[in-house]
Amino acid sequence: MMPKFLDTTSVSKQVASLKKKKVTAKKVVSIAEFRELQKALDNRTILVVDDDDVMRKAIKRILEDQDYKVLLAGDGLELSEILENTRLDMILLDVNLPWVDGFELCRIIKDHHGLNKIPVIMISARKTEDDVEQGFASGCDEYITKPFEVDQMVETISSTLLKSS
C-alpha cells in the first residue's frame, strides 16, 4: 500500500467547488429564448432604395437567399412612405436617385432622432474618392461600389447589422 503524501480530497473538493461556481455563472438560455432570438435575427428587414428596377430586384434576390426580409423603393418619396409604416434594420441606398440624391437622403435619415440608429449602406456606381468621402460625410455606415462582389456585399451587410445590434 502506497503512503498518502497529499490529502487529495481537499484538492478535489476545491476543484469541484470552482467548477460549480463557473458552471452556475454561465448564462443559460432556454430553447424558447434561443428560438426567439434566432427568429429575430432571421427576420431582419432591409430596404433597398435604387432607381434601377433590375438592380433593386437583383439585390432583393441576393438578400432573400440570405433569409432577410427585403423591401424596395425607387426614390426618396417611396423611402419616406416605407419609413412611416415599417420598422427597418438597415437601408441600402443608391446615390443617383431622382428628385433627392442618396447623400441628402442619408443626411436626413441620420439627422432624424427616430431613424438615426438605422444603419445606412450606400451602394453606388459613383466610386471616386470624393464620392466615398461624401457618402461617409453624409453619415453612411459603409460604402459599396458597383459593380460589387456578392459575397463581399453580403458580408458587409451582415457585419454592419451585427455592429448595430
Secondary structure, DSSP 4 states (H G I P E B T S, - for coil): -PPP-S-HHHHHHHHHHHHHHHHHHSPP--HHHHHHHHHHHHT-EEEEE-S-HHHHHHHHHHHHHTT-EEEEESSHHHHHHHHHH---SEEEE-S--SSS-HHHHHHHHHHSTTTTTS-EEEEES--SHHHHHHHHHTT-SEEEESS--HHHHHHHHHHHHHHH-
